[in-house]
């Protein structure tokens, strides 16, 4: 985070990278006369999500397009969660954007990628990234995207999410804005072996001070042989890049873990 804005938001300089860990969203038209108070009836399964389902970004995305396209049918939406929540991995943002894109295709709304990106920005700062889901450098509040040539093919991506929810609001309230000596776009253009010490997540200092267990996860991934490790976004998930596959379950009992070969 490089500075606080007068409107209460924060200007960022960050890099987004898509990973093959995803939720699943299924839509079906609601039958006439189905007893629902909402035009978008949402059912969430898989990893539990706290809060009112009618406040989920999937429903908000439906409502956003319904205002513009009143002809949209009433829908049943089934969201199966596989991405941990309050993890800094963009799971909720990707779900909301997926709803926009799915409705656009299903109902032949004719919105271009650029138009979807503009509408996704109304849902949340990091939602626009998920329209194209290509490696990108982001500025502003996360909505100004530029493609970056970041190829991690052949690397093993390890993800550990401690059972410690970190709210985005909490993370932003504690972080101290600063401008790094090297922009993250310049750093990721270098070999991964050079990232440690140069590619820094500004949220780590404040989040680790409040939740040292999350910092211990990052240190443990380095001890396992990670070439680079950092907290994802505002946390609490931590990722590591490895040359070889690693076993995580015994080292991090009770935590969400996965290892993905990037292709």
C-alpha positions in Angstrom: 0.0 0.0 0.0 1.6 3.3 -1.1 -0.8 5.9 0.3 -4.1 6.6 1.9 -6.7 8.5 -0.1 -8.9 11.3 1.0 -12.0 9.2 0.2 -11.0 6.6 2.8 -9.6 4.1 0.3 -5.9 3.2 -0.3 -3.8 3.3 -3.4 -1.9 0.1 -4.1 0.9 -1.2 -6.2 0.5 -5.0 -6.4 0.7 -8.0 -8.7 -2.2 -10.4 -9.2 -1.6 -13.9 -10.3 -4.4 -16.5 -11.1 -4.1 -19.9 -9.5 -6.1 -23.1 -10.3 -8.0 -23.1 -7.0 -11.6 -22.1 -7.6 -15.1 -22.1 -6.3 -18.0 -23.4 -8.4 -21.1 -21.4 -9.3 -24.2 -22.9 -10.9 -27.2 -20.9 -12.1 -30.7 -22.1 -12.9 -33.9 -20.1 -13.7 -36.3 -20.0 -10.8 -39.6 -21.6 -11.5 -42.7 -19.4 -11.7 -44.3 -19.2 -8.3 -41.3 -20.4 -6.4 -41.6 -19.0 -2.8 -38.6 -16.8 -2.5 -38.4 -13.2 -1.3 -35.4 -12.6 -3.5 -34.9 -12.6 -7.3 -31.6 -14.4 -6.6 -31.9 -17.3 -4.2 -28.4 -18.3 -3.1 -27.3 -21.6 -1.6 -23.7 -21.9 -0.3 -22.0 -25.2 0.3 -18.5 -26.4 0.9 -16.3 -24.1 3.1 -18.7 -22.1 5.4 -19.2 -18.4 4.8 -20.3 -16.2 7.7 -23.0 -13.6 7.2 -26.3 -13.1 5.3 -26.2 -14.9 2.0 -28.2 -12.0 0.5 -25.2 -9.8 1.2 -22.9 -12.2 -0.7 -21.1 -10.6 -3.8 -22.8 -13.2 -6.0 -26.2 -11.7 -5.1 -24.9 -8.2 -5.3 -23.6 -8.9 -8.8 -27.0 -10.2 -9.8 -28.7 -7.1 -8.5 -26.2 -4.8 -10.2 -27.1 -6.3 -13.6 -30.8 -6.6 -12.8 -30.9 -2.8 -12.5 -29.5 -2.5 -16.0 -31.3 -5.5 -17.5 -34.7 -5.8 -15.9 -35.5 -8.8 -18.2 -33.1 -11.0 -16.2 -34.9 -14.1 -14.9 -35.2 -14.9 -11.2 -32.4 -17.4 -10.5 -31.3 -20.1 -8.1 -27.5 -19.8 -7.5 -25.5 -22.6 -6.0 -22.1 -21.5 -4.8 -19.7 -24.3 -3.7 -16.8 -22.8 -1.8 -13.3 -24.3 -2.1 -11.3 -21.1 -1.6 -10.8 -20.3 2.1 -12.6 -17.1 3.3 -10.9 -14.1 4.9 -7.7 -15.4 3.5 -6.6 -12.6 1.1 -7.0 -14.9 -1.9 -9.9 -13.0 -3.6 -12.4 -15.8 -3.3 -15.4 -13.6 -2.7 -14.3 -11.2 -5.4 -13.9 -14.0 -7.9 -17.4 -15.3 -7.1 -19.0 -11.9 -7.7 -17.2 -11.4 -11.0 -18.1 -15.0 -12.0 -21.7 -14.1 -11.5 -21.4 -11.1 -13.8 -19.7 -13.1 -16.5 -22.0 -16.1 -16.2 -25.2 -13.9 -16.5 -23.6 -12.1 -19.5 -23.0 -15.4 -21.3 -26.2 -17.2 -20.2 -28.6 -14.3 -21.0 -26.7 -13.0 -24.0 -26.4 -9.5 -22.6 -23.6 -8.6 -25.0 -21.3 -6.9 -22.5 -17.6 -6.7 -23.7 -14.7 -7.5 -21.4 -14.2 -3.8 -20.9 -17.8 -3.3 -19.9 -17.6 -6.2 -17.5 -14.5 -4.8 -15.9 -16.2 -1.5 -15.3 -19.2 -3.2 -13.7 -16.9 -5.5 -11.6 -15.2 -2.4 -10.2 -18.5 -1.4 -8.7 -18.6 -4.6 -6.7 -15.1 -4.4 -5.2 -11.6 -3.1 -5.9 -10.1 -6.4 -6.9 -13.1 -7.8 -8.8 -12.0 -6.5 -12.2 -9.0 -8.8 -12.3 -11.2 -11.8 -12.4 -12.8 -10.9 -15.7 -9.7 -11.9 -17.6 -7.7 -13.7 -14.8 -4.3 -13.0 -16.4 -1.2 -12.0 -14.5 -1.5 -8.3 -13.9 0.0 -5.3 -12.2 -2.6 -3.3 -10.4 -2.6 0.4 -9.2 -5.2 2.7 -7.7 -7.4 0.7 -5.4 -6.7 -2.4 -7.5 -8.9 -1.6 -10.4 -6.3 -0.2 -12.8 -4.7 -3.2 -14.4 -1.8 -3.8 -16.8 -0.7 -7.2 -18.0 2.6 -8.5 -16.8 4.8 -11.3 -18.3 4.9 -13.6 -15.3 5.4 -17.2 -16.1 5.5 -19.6 -13.1 5.1 -22.8 -15.2 6.7 -25.8 -13.5 6.7 -24.3 -10.0 4.9 -25.9 -7.1 2.6 -23.5 -5.3 2.0 -24.4 -1.6 -0.9 -22.6 0.2 -1.5 -22.7 3.9 -4.4 -20.9 5.5 -4.2 -20.8 9.4 -7.4 -20.9 11.2 -7.1 -17.2 11.9 -9.5 -14.9 10.0 -8.1 -11.6 9.1 -10.7 -9.0 8.0 -9.7 -6.7 5.2 -10.9 -3.7 7.2 -8.5 -4.7 10.1 -5.6 -5.2 7.8 -6.0 -1.9 6.1 -6.5 -0.1 9.4 -3.1 -1.3 10.7 -0.8 -1.1 7.7 1.5 1.8 7.3 1.7 3.2 3.7 5.1 3.3 2.1 6.7 3.5 -1.3 9.2 0.6 -1.9 12.6 1.2 -3.5 11.7 -1.2 -6.2 8.2 -1.4 -7.7 6.8 -4.9 -7.5 6.3 -5.0 -11.3 10.1 -4.7 -11.6 10.7 -7.4 -9.0 8.5 -10.0 -10.6 10.4 -9.5 -13.9 13.4 -11.0 -12.2 13.9 -14.7 -11.5 11.9 -16.0 -8.5 15.3 -16.8 -6.7 15.8 -13.0 -6.4 12.3 -12.1 -5.0 13.1 -12.7 -1.3 13.8 -9.4 0.4 12.7 -7.4 -2.6 9.1 -8.4 -3.1 7.4 -7.4 0.2 3.8 -7.6 1.3 3.3 -4.4 3.3 0.4 -6.1 5.3 2.8 -8.6 6.8 4.4 -6.3 9.4 1.1 -5.3 11.0 -0.7 -8.6 10.6 2.2 -10.7 11.9 2.4 -8.4 14.9 -1.2 -9.1 15.7 -1.2 -12.8 14.7 2.4 -14.1 15.0 1.2 -17.6 14.1 0.8 -16.4 10.5 4.4 -15.2 10.4 5.4 -18.6 11.7 3.7 -20.3 8.8 5.7 -18.2 6.3 9.0 -19.0 8.2 8.1 -22.7 8.2 7.6 -22.7 4.4 11.1 -21.2 4.1 12.4 -23.9 6.4 10.8 -26.5 4.1 12.8 -25.1 1.2 10.5 -22.5 -0.4 12.4 -20.2 -2.8 9.9 -17.5 -2.0 7.1 -17.2 0.5 4.7 -14.4 1.5 1.3 -13.7 2.9 -1.4 -13.5 0.2 -3.0 -10.1 0.1 -4.2 -9.0 3.5 -4.0 -12.5 4.8 -4.3 -14.9 6.5 -3.3 -17.4 3.7 0.4 -17.8 3.1 1.9 -19.2 -0.1 5.3 -20.6 -1.0 6.9 -21.3 -4.3 8.9 -24.6 -4.5 10.9 -26.4 -7.1 9.8 -29.8 -5.7 6.4 -31.0 -4.3 6.1 -30.8 -0.5 3.9 -32.4 2.1 2.1 -30.0 4.4 -0.6 -31.8 6.3 1.6 -33.1 9.2 3.4 -29.7 9.6 0.2 -27.7 9.6 -2.5 -29.9 11.3 -6.0 -28.6 11.2 -5.2 -25.9 8.6 -6.3 -25.6 5.0 -3.4 -26.7 2.9 -2.9 -27.5 -0.8 0.0 -27.9 -3.3 -0.6 -27.1 -6.9 1.7 -27.6 -9.9 1.5 -24.5 -12.0 1.1 -25.1 -15.7 
